[in-house]
Amino acid sequence: MKFKTKTKDLKEIVLSVSRAVDVKPSTPSLQGLYIKVKDGSCEVIGSDLDLVIKAKLNVDSMVDGECLVNARILSEVVRKMSPGEIVFSDLGSEVMIEADKSEYKLRKLDHLTYPKALLDNSFEEGNSQKLAPFELFTALRKVGIAASPEGGKPILTGVFFDNDGEKTTLVSTDSYRLATNTISNLPIDDAGIVSYRSLNETIKLFEDSEQDIYINSTERELHFYNEKYYTSVRKLEGNYPEYQALFPKENVFSIEVDKKKILESLDRSTVVAEGFIPVTLKVVDENTLNISSTNKDIGGGVEEIDIKILGLEVGDVTDFQISFNPNYLIQGIEVLDGNKAFLRFSGNDKPAVIQGEEETYQYLLMPVRTNE
């Protein structure tokens, strides 16, 4: 195998595809990028089995062939090569990479051990639908903040696509908070539950693309693709929690607050609210909310911000207070659209619902008990 192309083009697809490769893969072959050259087209494949990323690049091919090269090392070498043209050659047990006055030889992995299923490009394209990426990707990022990190309960690491035929609600929760975002109907109705980490890598890959993007769903995977990139995301098995029942049936009162000001106050509060130290919100009077945090090892502080109370007479909620994990609270507010944030309360021992000026997004946050 031997081909020539522009360094910047090879660097782009190698770095993009490498994002699917696990640092500590389950099998040695998965630490590599599978590179195949045929008839002037170079295909690069990387995967951790949950996520597959493939990229195609037109090249000047001298010799067709295929090989498997360590993804981390290849990425570092290509990333640091000089601009201009780059030549990639298979020497048998090694590959040689040449650019300008640089020449590197890297040991190959056994490409015959690479999972054959990852090389299969076939799926029913007739079921593919054109995607409105901006709306979907924006909504996914908003709900993704509430997904459980990898390593937690598998089903909670994912985003649930709840499609009712007229609209699609994206849902994620780590059991401490829950985020939902309703968008126009997704063109497929069986997306299921998909790892947010894998979806986030897909977003990074396609968000700046000017090409049309298509989505396709099979029994086990969700596929996204355009003329250059392709991703296959494995669906998670299991039944998603009945999330609708978690929202309070009614809100006792709400607070309207300037989004920028409350975020600035919360950000300052986190200076002393290290670790698991909560922040406490307290209604002082009809126009004032106190945000306080106390750390016995560091100190404490109080922030005062202007608010507007909605839904009840002021006297009924004066001295109402509730505490939250400050980072979770910040994350829920900063993704809101518009300049206002609405915090809706049903009691100081019940979850609060946070919304912006658009009601399509809801962020439910469990309160934290304090010793006060």
N, C-alpha and C positions, 0 to 999 in steps of 0.2 A: 504494500500500500504506500502510495506517495501522492501528496497533493500540495498545492500552493494557493494561498489566499491572503487577504489583508489581515494584519495582526489584530487590528481593532475588531474585525468581524469575528475572528476565531475566539478572541478574548471574551467578547460579549456572550456567545453561546456557551462556552466552557464554564464561565462563572455563573451563568443562569442555571444551567443544568446541574451544576455541582451542589446547588442548594437542596436538591432532593437526596443527596448522599449523606448517610448517617456517619458521624465521627467514629462510632463503635458499632459497626454493622453486625448482623447476626451471622453472616457468612463472609469469608474473605473476598469473594468476587464482588460483593456489593460495595466495597470501598472504591471501586473503579468506575470510570466512565467508559461505556462501550461506544466505540467509534467505527462507523461503517462508511466506506466510500464506494460509490457506484455511479457510473455514467455522469460524472460531473456534479454529483450531489453528495454532501457529507452530512450524515445523521449522527448526532451525539445523544446518548441515553444515560440517565442516572436515576437511581431509585433506592428507597429504603423499604420497599414492598408496600407501604401504605400510600406513598406518593410516587408517581412516575413522571419525570419531565423529559421530553424529547424536543430536539431542535434540529432544523434543517438549514443548510447553508450551501449555496452554489459555490463550487471551487474549481480550480484548474487541476483536474485529476490526471496524473501520469500513470498510476497503477491503482486499480481497484483492490479492495481488501477490507479487513476488519481487525480490530485489536481491542484490548482492555488495558487501561492505564490508570494508576492511582489518581483519584480525583483531586485530592488535596495538593499533591505535588505538582500535577499538571496545571492546576489553577494558578499556583504561585509562580511557576515558570512563565506561563503565557502572560500573566498579568504584568510581569516586570520586563517583558520584551520590548525592544525599541519599536517605534512606529514604522510603518512600511509593510513590506511583504514578509510572510513567514512560510517556511517549508516544513512539512511534517512527513517523515519517512519511517517505514517499518523496516527494521534491520534484522528481524528474526526474533531474538530474545530481548531486543530493546527497540525503542522508538527514538528517532533523532529529531530535534526541533531546532531549526536555524532561522535566525533573523538578524539582519545587519551583520555585525561581527561576533554575534553570540551563537554558541552551539551547545546544546544539552542533550545527553543521552539518558533516558529513563527506562528502568526495567519494566517489562510488561507483566501483566497478570494473565492467567490462562483464560482466554475469552470463551473457551468451550464450557467452562463451569458457570458462566453467567446464566441466570434463569431464563429459559427459552420463552416463558410467558411474557417477559418484559419486552421481547423483541417483536411481539405480535402487534401489528398496526391495524388489525381488522376489528371493526365494530359496525353496527348498522347505521351508516351515515344517513339513511333515509329517515331515521328518527331524530336527527339533529335539528335544532332550532336556533335561529339567530338570537343573540343575546343583547339586551340593553345593559351594557356593563357598568356604566356610571352609577345607576340606581342600585344595582345589586351589590357592587363592590363597596359603595359607601355604607349601605345598610349592614353588610357583613362586618365591616370594621367597627361599627357602633355596637353591635351585639357581641362581637368577639371578645370584648374586654371582660365579659362575665363568664367566659368559658373556663373550665378547670384546666390547669397546666397539664402537660403531658406527664404521665406517671400516676395521675389520679384515677378515679373511677372512669373507665374508658368512655362510657356513653356521655359523661359530663364534659369531656374534652371536645365535644362536637357541637355543631350548630344544627338545629332541627329545622327543616323546611316544612312548615305546616301549610299545605296548599288546600284551599277550600273550593277551588274552581273559579273564583272571582278575584281573589287576592292571595298573596303568599305572606305568611308571617314567619320571620326568622327568629329563632329562640335560642338562647344559651343560658346556662346557669352553672355555678360551682357550689350551689346549696347555701351560700351566704348572700348571694345577690342573683338577680335574674334580669335579663334584658330582652326586650322584644322590639322588632321593627317591622311594620307592615308595609309592603311594597305592592306595586301592580303585579298582576298574576305572572308567575314564572312560567315560561313556555313549556316546561315539563312538570308533570304532577307526581313524580315518584323519586324525587331527589333524596328523600330520607334524612338520615343523620350523618354528617360528614365532619371529620376532624377539622377544627378551626386552624390548627397549625398548617395543615395541608392547603386549606382554602386561602390562608394568608400568603403562602408562597405562590399560589396561583394568581392572586391579586397583583403581587409584585411583578409577576411575569407579563401580565396583559394590560395593566392599568394605563400605560403610556402608548399602547398600540394604536395605530391609525387604521389597521386592517379590521375587517369584520370578524367578530368572535362568535363561535358557535358552542352550544352546550348539548350534551347527549347523555342519557342515563341508561345504564344497563342494570341487571339485577344486583351486581356487586360494586359497581363503580360509577362515578360521575366523571364525565370527560369534558374538558374545555380545549378548544383549539382554534387556530387561525392558520394562515399559510406558512408561518414560521415556527410556531411553538405548539406543543401539545402537552396536556397534563391529564393524568388519570388519578383520581382520588378515591381511595377505598372507602366504602360506606361502613359505618359502625353498626353492629348488630344489637338488637334489644329494643325495648319500648321506652320512649321518652316519658319523663314524668308529666303528670297532668298539670301543666303550668298555669292554666287559666284559674284554677282553684286557689292559687297562691296569692292572687291579687285581692286586696280588701274589697268587700262588697260595697262599702261606702267610705268616703273620706270625711272626717269630722271638720277639718279646716285645711287651708293651704296657705303657703307663704310665697309671695312673689318677690323675687330678688334680682338685682342686677348680676348677670352671669360673671362678668369680669371681676366685679368687686368681691363676690363670695369666693371665687377661685383664688384671688390674691390673698384674702384673709386665711383661707384654708392652707394655702402654700406656706405662709408664715407660721401657722400653727404646727405644721409638721416638723419644724425645727426642734421643738421639744417633744413632739408626739412620735418618738422613735419606737421601733419595734411594734408592740401591740397596744401602745397607749392610745386610747380613743380621744376624739374631740367631742365636746358637748355643745349642742345648740340650745339656747334658752331664749324664749320670748320675754323681753323686758317690758315693752309697752307696745302701743299700736304701730310704732314706726321703727322699733329697734330690736335687733337680734344680736345676742352675744354668742361668740364662738370662743370656747376656752379649752385649754389642755394643760394638764399638770403631770409632770414627771418628777417623782420624789428624788431622783438622782441628778436631775438637771435643773429643774425649775418649772416655770409655767408662764402662761400669758393669756390675755383676753383681747379679743377683737370685737369691735362694735360696728355693725353695718345697718344700713337703712333697709326696711322691708315694707311690704304691704300685706295685710292679713285679709284673706278671702274666706267667706263661708260662715263665719261666726262673729259675734260681738267680741270686741277686744278683751273685755273683762273675763270672758270665759276661757281664754287661753293664756292670759298673763301668768308667767312663772312656769309655763309648760317647758319641759326640757327633755332632750333625747340625745343619746350618744351613738357615734358611728366610728367604724374604722375610717380614718381620714383619707387614706389612699383610695379606698373603694368609693368614698363620697366624691372625691375629686374626679376620678375617672368617669363616674356617671354624669357629672355636670359638664365636663369639658367637651364631650362629644355632642352636646346639644346644639341645634341650629338656633340662630337668632341671638338677641342680646339679653333675653330674660330666662330665668330658671324658675320653675314652679315645684315646690316641695309639698307634697300632699300627705297629711298625717291622719292616722286613725287611732292614735294612742301612743304613749311613750314606750310600750312594750310590744308594739306591732310594727311590721315593716312599713317604711315610707316609700312612696312612689315619686320618682323624679321625672319631670317632663320639661320639654322646651316649648317654644311657640307652636311647633308642629306636634300634633297629638299622635302621630303615627309611631313615635318612639316612646317606650316606657322602660324605666330602670327601677326595679324594686330592690330595696336594700334593707337587710335585717339590722335592727339596732343592736348595740353592744351593752351589756350590763356593766355598771360601774359600782363602786363602793359608796358612792355619794347618796 
